[in-house]
Each structure stands twice: as C-alpha cells, then as structure tokens.
Amino acid sequence: MGGTNIELIGWVPALPLIGFLVQALLGKRIVDFFGERFGKKLMGTLAVLPVFAAFVLAAGIGMTLSEMGPLANNQVVTYFDWIRISGLHVPYEIVVDPLSITMALVVTGVGALIHLYATGYMAEERDYTRFFTYMNLFIGAMLILVLGNNLALMFIGWEGVGLCSYLLIGFWYKDLANAKAANKAFIVNRIGDWGFMLGMFTIVAFIATNAERISPRTDRLLSFDAILPALTTLLHDHPAIATVIGLLLFVGAMGKSAQFPLYLWLPDAMAGPTPVSALIHAATMVTAGVVMVNRMHVVFEFSPVASGWVAIVGCVTAIFAALVAFGQTDIKKVLAYSTVSQLGYMFVACGVGAYWAGMFHVVTHAFFKALLFLGSGAVIHAMAHEQDMRWYGNLRKYVPITWLTMTIGWLAIIGFPYLFAGFYSKEAIIGGALGNHHAELFGAPVGVYTGWLLLFGALLTSAYMTRLTFLTFNSGAERWMNPATYEEAGTDHHPHDDHAHAHRHHAHHGEDAHGFFYTEEEMARREALAPHDHHHGLTVEHRPREVSPSMWVPLAVLAALSTGVTGYLMHHGETFKHWLYPPTTYNETGLSMIRNEPVVHAEALTGHPHGWVGSALVFLSVGAMLIGAIYGYLVYFRRLPAREGFDLKRWSGFRRAAREQFYYDGFMLKFFVTQGGAAVGNVLAGMDKYVVDGVVNACGWLASGLGGFFRQFQTGYVRAYALVMLIGGVALLVYFATVGQGVAR
Amino acid sequence: MYNLLAQTDGNGLAKRLAEAFPPPTIDWPSILPIALVVCTGIVALIVEMLRPRQNNNAIIGFSLVGLFFAGLSLTSQFASPDLESFGGMVLRDRFSLTIQLLVVMVTGLTILFSDGYLRAKRIPFGEFYPLVLWSASGAMMMASSKNLLMIFLGIEVLSISLYVLAGMSKTETKSEESALKYFLLGAFASAFLLYGIAFMYGATGSLHLDAIRSAWNPNDEAFRNMMLFGMGLMLFGLAFKAAFVPFHQWTPDVYQGAPTNVTAFMAAGSKIGAMAALWRLLSASTTNVDLGATFQSYWMPALFWIAILTMTVGNLVALVQKDVKRTLGYSSIAHAGYILVGILAHVNNPEKVGIGTTVFYLLSYSLMTIGAFAVVSLTAKNGKEGTRFEDLHGLWKRSPFAVGCLIVFVASLIGIPPTSGFFGKLMIFNDALASDLMPLAIVLAVNSVLSVYYYVGIAKAAFVDAEGARTPESAPMNLGLAATCLLCAGGIFAVVILFNPLMNWLVGAP
C-alpha cells in the first residue's frame, strides 16, 4: 500500500464520478431489468463500491505521502489544461499534501460508511438510484473541492457540493417544506459564493497587478502552489489587502459552513433524508469552509483583524446555536444546531491561528456527528419516521445497538475526558484560543475571550446532548404507547393520526399558486396509487425493532472511530498537528521551508496556554462537561419534564424563544421576505410600472410615432418620391456649395 | 501589319502611330468572368427557346454551371497582380474580384430558389434567368472599373434588366406598378448621375477616377465648385441605387411589388454593385491635406448625415410596417446605412481601417437577406402571394426547416452572436470608433436595438398558429429553396467560423 503511485490521485475523484454516471445513466434501467429487489441491491453495491475504492486508493496515497517526509509532502499532479488565456492559466491539477489527503480520507471513508448505511435506510425508496446518483456526484464534487490545486477547481467543487446539497435536501421534492428548505439553502449559499468569488478575484487582481514583485513569474494565478508563496511575499506590505481577501473568503466560508448570520439554511436542510444530513450537512460539506481557511491560512496569518472576526463569528455561532438547541424537540434539529455550534468551534480555532486544531475537530466531528446522525436516523427508522423526541423514551430496550453506539457518540461530542475523540479536539481548540495572541480587534485579544466563551459552550453542549440522549433512550416511559398521558390542551401533535400530521404539513399545497406542488387531494390520490414510503404512522401498538446490519455496521465502525483511540493516536505526540504543519519545516523567521508560508504565531500551534490556565485547562473543560451532563441527568433521565412537554404554553420563556431561534429566523423572514420584501417589491413594482415601463413605452411610442411620421411621406406617388429626391439632391448640392468642409481632415 | 511596316522603315508611320496612339493593353482574363456571365445569359435564352414546355431545369443547370465557371475564373485570378487593361476601362484588383464573386454567389443563390417560387406564382418564364444573369453582369461591371462611363454603363445594364424583372408578374398590378416606379425614378436618378459625370469630365478632362483624384485643387474656386457640383450629382445617382435616405422611397414599393426572388436579387446584388461603385468614387475623392482643404472635407459631413438619416429612418419606418416584404425593404435601407458607415470609416482613415469590414458585411448581408426573402417566398401558392405578417402564420407547422432557417436569418439581421450579422455590425462599430466617427457608431448601436422589434415580429409571425379558416396558402418546400436556405444559414455561421482564412483570401490582409 505504501508504494501507491501518487499520480493515481486523479482516480480518487474520478471513481465516484464514474459511479455517478453509472447511477444516472443506467440506474433506472438496471433496476427495471433485474427487478426491484435484486436491482436495488445491485445498484446499492455499485454506489458504495467506487467510494470505497476511492478510500482505499486515497489511503494508499496517504501512506506514500507520509513516507515522503515533511519536506517533500506537497505534490501537485497536473492532468490537462482547463483554461489557458493570455496571462491566466488554470490547469486541472490535484494537490497531494497532508491537508488534501486528510480530507479525502474523511470524505471517502465516512462517505463509504454512509453510502452503506443508505443502502439500508433508503431501501424502500422508489427513487433509489436517483438518490445514489446525487450521493456519488456529491462525493466526486467534494473530492474535487478538497483535492483541487487551485481556487477555480475548489470553486467548481464548492458549487458542485452546493448543487448536490440542494438536490438532496429537496429529494422528496413534492413536499413543499422540503422544496422550500432546498431553495433556502441554495439562496443563502449564494451570499457565501459572492464572497468567495470576490475573494478569488481580489487575489487574482492583486497578484496580477504586482506580478513583477514575485519570482518566479507565473500565470497560474489561482493555483495554490503558485499563489501561496506569492501572497506571502506580497501581503507582507499590504495587511489591508490581507484583511479584505480574508474577510471575503470568510464570507464564502460562512455561507457553506453555516456560520451566524448565514446559518439559517442548515437546520432546515435536515428536511432531506438522514444519510444526507449525516454526510453532507454534518460530516463533510459544511466543513468545506474550514478546509478553505486552512488552505488559505497565509492570508489570515497576515491579518489579525480578519482572524479576529473569524474567531468572533465562530464563537457567536457556537454559543447561539447551542442555546437554540435547548428549545428543539425534533431529534434531527437538535443535531443540526449542534452541528452549527461545532462548526463555530472549528472557526474559532482557525481565527486564533490554531488551524490544525480546526482540522482536527473537522475529523473527529466527522466521525461522531456522522455517528449521531446515523444513529438518529436508525431511531427515526425504528420509530416509523417520528422525529419528535417527546414521543420517544426507553428506546434502549428496543434498539440496543443503536443505543450503545449513540451513547459513544454522545460521550464523544460532550468531550468525555481521555476515552473519547471529541475531548482531544475540543481541548485543542479551547487551549489554542486561550493561549492565543493572533486574533486581535481594536487592540483587544479577542482570541482569549472566545476561549473562555467556548468553555461555557462546552457546558451547553454537554447539557443539550445529554438531554437528547436521555429523552430518547431513557426518561422512564415509552411515551408513544400512552398518548393520553401526554395529550393536553394545545397538544403539538398526535401519534395516532400521522396522516393528519403529514397532511397538515401539506396543507400549504393548496395555497401554492405556482402549480408545481400537488394539492392535498392530488397528494392523497398519488399516495393511494403509489404509497409514499416517507410517511409511516407511529401508532400506539408500534414496537421498534433494531435496524438491519447494513445500517448498524456503519454505526459500529463510526463508534469505534469516535472513541479515544482515534483521538489519542492523533493527539499523542501531536501527530496530527505535525502531519499538517510539520514543526521541523519552520525556520527561525517563522517561514515554512516547504511552502514558504509564514507561521506568524507559531506558538498558536502549540495548542496550550501558559501559566495556571494551561495547567488547569483539563479541569476547567471536564468541569464544564460534568456540570452540563449532571444537569441533563437530573432533569431528563427519569422523565420528560412537564415544562418541556407537548403544551408549549407551559414551556419557560427561554425555551420558547430558543425554539424560535430567538426569533432570528422569523425576523429575517419578515424583514427580507415578507414585509421588507413586500415593501421593496412595492417600490420596485412602482418603479417598474411608472418609470421603467414609462420610459420603455415612451421609446416605443416615440419610435413608432416617428415611423408613422416618416411614413406619411410614403404616399405611393412617383411624383412625390421624385420631389423628395429632388429636395434631397438640392440640399446636398447647396450643402456642398455653401457649408461643406466641416469634418476633420 | 504594324510589324511589317516597322521592318521596312524604322522611323516609319506605324511607329509614330503607335507612339501617338499606344495600343491598349488587352487582358482577356480580366473580363472573362463578366463575359462568361453574359454569354451564359445568351445561352440560357437559346435554351429557353428550345426547352420543352415550361420546364426550366435545363436553363437553371446552364446558368448555375456558367456562374460556377465565372466564379472559378474569378478565384483563379486572386493571385494575379492588379492590372488595368482595355485602356483603363477594366480594372482587376482584389476588391473588384471579391465584389464580383459576391455578385456571382448572390445570383446563384437567387436562381437556386427561383424555380419553385415562379411556378407557385404561375409565372415560370424562362426569361427570368438570362435577365438576372445580365443584371448581374452589370453589377460586376460596376465593381471592375475606375472609369466613370463604365460604372454608369454597369448601373444601366443592372437597372434595365431589373426594371423588366420587377414587372415580370404581368397579371399583378402591384408588380407592374413597381416596375414603372422603379423605371421612372431610376431614369431620374441616372440622369443626375450622368450629369454629374459630365461635370467631372468638364472639370478634369478625364473620366478616370485617378485623374479626378489628382486634379483636385481647393484653391481654384471655379474648378472646385464644378467638381463639387459633379460630386453632388453623382452621389445623388448612387444614393438612389444604394437606397440612402432621402433617395430611398422607391425601395419599399418596388420591393413589395416585384416578385420575391427579384426582390432578393435587388436587395443583395444591386446593393453590392452600388456599394462597390460608391466605394470606388469616394476613395478616389479623398485627397491629401497638403493641398489645403481636402476633397472629403466637403462631402464627408453630407454623407455623415445621410448615414444617420438612412439608419434611423429605415428602422423607424420599418417599425410600423405590416407587410413582410416592405419591412425587409426598410431593413435593407437601414443596412445600407450601416454599410455606408463602414465605407465612411474606411475612407476617413484608410491607414487604420481597411475595406475588409465592408466586404464582410456585404457578404453577410447578402446571405441573410436572400435567405429571408427565400423563406418569405414560401407564402406564394396558386398564383397568389400574401406577404402580410398574417400570411406567415402557421408556417412553423408547414415548413419547420424553413422557419428554423428564418430564425437564423432574423438573428443575424438583428445581430445576435454568433451569427455573422453580429460580427459585421461589431466590426463596423469598431471601425467607426477607430476613425473618429463616434456619433455614427452610437447611432448604429441605437438602431440595432430599434430593429430588434420588427425583426422579432417577423420570426414571431411564423410561429403564431394560423386561425382556422384563414390558413394562408403556401408553396410546398422544394429542393432548390431548401438548398438556398441551408446554404445561407450555413454560410452565416461558416463565415464566422472561417473568418480569418476567408478574409485573408477575400481582401488579402486581415
């Protein structure tokens, strides 16, 4: 394995893309040909295989790379020219370095597991091959994103994963809510793309303008191995440009990685199938922003201001999302906000200069969050697609494997000391922040502040994740079996009439004027014709059963990866840090000898603060975790508290506000969509009607009026024509004779 | 005989005669293309007499073969040096060869789609073919001489044939009316042109454009005025042929009344000839600054305004038309304005701006105009022809291929990339800017926008469903028409794709 040729890296993104083509072009035919049962099995296998093969290949290349030693482990493999015009050359090239290989391994490894899981989870789905078409395309696009050696390729991948995300959120596109969620994700991400593109253009313009100051001269203005050294040279004298580029790129990262205030789309994105939530909206795509900041860390190192903003935004997101999670009762929504919150942690790490810690958390988070999502999917699957935790309870009896694995995930995310992976990465982030001197705004060491806030965030994380686990697997009773006990005035909903639930969900359909979504009657008619596997009913008699092996095997693997073994291996001797940012390669000036990149604050990479904080850090974070967990245990272990039951009126003000995202989403909706949109719309419509239309119509009237005027001379009489000609001729001659000689020359 | 005399007496009569009256250079290849076209016309006439009843296939075959050889003889001379022969009457240079080639192409395309149309109109007269060939020979003559008399002769050969052709549909009053109008006004304009030539001769003592160029003297007032007067009158005549405003009013009437295939030839072939002659005249009427006031400083402002008027009026009036052929007539007026801008840009700054733009525009204009008229000719059936917009309704259902091509022609007439119409306009626009004629460039751009409306109207009409009983008559698609459409539509893209080699070949330098 260690001898795997690095040139083969091209196959890593190519394999899933081939899989995509197979699924897209042949999928339906094969399923039709072999029949539903065997056809689906075959196509499921064909979906998992390329991803798994890509993983094996990437692992082999990773081993080769690790054997090459830190001074040679930054290889670029160029395949063909993509854009070549005067002054700009963008080849299709792939970078093989620790960062790209790490991400490739995560994407293909976790991706393969989730594909495997999905073969079971989606087994009853009619559009089985359509699902895997999108999934394979996603893996291909994500690999191009992380492996591409230039910003343009990264952007292609960036948009590709965005497209797949859109398609998969809206996978059950006939459901208006899903379609709306997909649109929301797509539209909010445009803001991020705007930032990314402007950042990209600024880099190109900046380097092209100062081309004479960099050597060797290059026209590969987007390739990392060319621009990172160039930016190192140039940005030294232009910290303001570094700030501009950094902030623009970060806006891009905010969109994709769901940072405040652009996080809005991610919770809604959970409308997609659960494997999608696990793969795209937890483990891989949403971490693209962190990968990008790591890749472009040169820029951020030159700009303490941009870094400060990154840290602040990350911190606000982490705390805010954690608070919102307390008000959620939908198991996937809790996990969604938890994801947003954990992404905030990663950005704090990037903001304070501990880039490696951000990546470390990306990796561990990919394991345990995928595990939690897949576990929640298993629960939802077992519970007849009921997602409200208030109807769960005592599930550990029914789905023991899911319970066991999810417990490991829970312990990992709350950072149970030493035994679980999340502990190590969270520790690295908080330590990096507390010991930081890089992020700086208005002279204030914002990095340190964010460190303390993240400690509080750890407490919150611990509390809401404990709530999720205990409400689902413990909390005294199987609540769905005794609805009467919990039914009260103002009941949120009712497990008996799942169809009523489903249909309330669909009640918008009739209102939608666009005619795309089905009306209620149409929906019912269609479901009668071909039962929609998406909405089963949870009934009193329901007895959950453990899920099939294709679903729990991935859970077990991910659970193993979430344990402390992974974290210890990666953290011990700072393996992961030295893999990404090898210490031997930095000289005294703080410049990397490999990439000529600066490590301005090398101490940020040490990951731990000095002094008493450094020695007490473990106790502080374990203390925060314990407080949260004990709170959760006391409140949720034995029962569903009445103050969090089905009657929203009995909820505390804080939780009600949290449930509504502290009215942020509603405010945005109102401000930008409903009222603000209507106000702007009215103004624009008025402008359109009276000004624009007026001008256009006036032009039209003027033109046709003039045309009509000239037409009057077209009498049809030869004598009139001759007269006009004569007048013209005479005018010509008079002009020659008298005025003439006007124009230049 | 000269040789014989010369041998007997070294200082004899013959030699002195030869010195006093040098025998003109005779270069037969220079006139071979024209001769071929004329002779093909004569042969076609003979075949017409011998043909089986009403069957024009043989004539068409002979005509196309003759045109093919004319084209061959033209292209074979592309490498030959510039040469004036026949006592300065015939000039062979790259421009004349290119323009003649365009005329031959236009004639061929017209003949190709004529048979089906003439049959549908029930006027399958064999005379059409010789007449159109002779008319073409006139246009070729206009391009291949620097002698004013030859140019005049070319115009007349071109026009007289066209007068007859315009009235070919003898049963239609519209056709008769158009022929008469064209003839009367054409005669009127020709008189002015001839009068102008006379003035020029009176002022300079020569009919050759080079002599006129060298004779310009701004300081002798009487002489200057005489030349200006001559110039003005000649411009009158040529402006009539090229249909510049305000000498344009015949165009819509004649275009509408004449049989559609004749209109197509008129719009393309006759305009090419007129533009070629205009270019010859204008580029010969530019003089050096050293002499004081240049010749062009007198006429340039006038043509500047004529160009603006032509573009604008052509497009504006086209907006309010309800007849496809009239609309295309006004459109051809507007395009004449665009071409005039190209010529003026070249003449204003010949070092910077070549004539290639004008040649390319003429080529692209011919393709799209002939194509558009060819599609419109589909509305004829059973001796009737409807040319109102309504008569195009439902054409989409009846001949999707023709409508598909029509879309290409309309797109090119509007100037939508990647059609040749777009690149032609873009080049004219650039040239106008490059030679400091910014106002013309702006007017051209504005007019392009104006024109979108009525061009799209044409395309739209073809897509509108016909209303029940009012389904318009239309001829079935025939092979010739399909070939014409295909060649024109393909050509519109081909000239863009092969732009560089084509322009190298046609005008020498890019």
Interface residues (C-beta under 8 A of the other chain):
Chain A: G700 A703 S704 L706 G707 G708 F710 R711 F713 Q714 G716 V718 A720 Y721 A722 V724 M725 I727 G728 G729 L732 L733 Y735 F736 A737 V739 G740 Q741 G742 V743 A744 R745
Chain B: L180 K181 L184 L185 F188 A189 F192 N225 L228 F229 M231 G232 L233 L235 F236 A239 F240 V245 P246 F247 Q249 W250 P252 D253 V289 A293 T294 Q296 S297 Y298 W299 M300 P301 A302 F304 V313 L316 V317 A318 L319 V320 N348 D436 L450 Y453
